[in-house]
Amino acid sequence: MGYKKPENRGLGHHLSVAPHMTASQLRRDHWTISTRCPRCHLDCWVDLSVVIRLSGPQVKLWNRWARCRRYGCPGRMVFLFTPPGEPKGVFWPMHDPPEARVKASISDDPEP
């Protein structure tokens, strides 16, 4: 089996590898990244070159939040992504579902 371009891979593949991808891999494969504040509904595009320059090429955006850029908004922006080869404007959140986060926090607690 040979190499497949990222834009020729299916959505299932992208959703399974997204939690493990670094910012440099996202930029290399031409992922579209944006942010959205759930409180004030501000949408912003993310320039991965700036993220790499400020935080390093190995930073992962999965389960990460950013402070809202709107003046006076106390909200936290969530990262959203569109994999290569998918329709532009359709975004998936870059975080685990709430029930998975609850299970992970419960499993991290040591048993008495």
Secondary structure as GFF3:
##gff-version 3
##sequence-region A 1 112
A	DSSP	three_ten_helix	6	8	.	.	.	ID=ss1
A	DSSP	alpha_helix	11	17	.	.	.	ID=ss2
A	DSSP	three_ten_helix	18	20	.	.	.	ID=ss3
A	DSSP	alpha_helix	23	28	.	.	.	ID=ss4
A	DSSP	beta_strand	32	36	.	.	.	ID=ss5
A	DSSP	beta_strand	43	45	.	.	.	ID=ss6
A	DSSP	alpha_helix	48	55	.	.	.	ID=ss7
A	DSSP	beta_strand	65	67	.	.	.	ID=ss8
A	DSSP	beta_strand	76	82	.	.	.	ID=ss9
A	DSSP	beta_strand	92	93	.	.	.	ID=ss10
A	DSSP	alpha_helix	98	108	.	.	.	ID=ss11
###
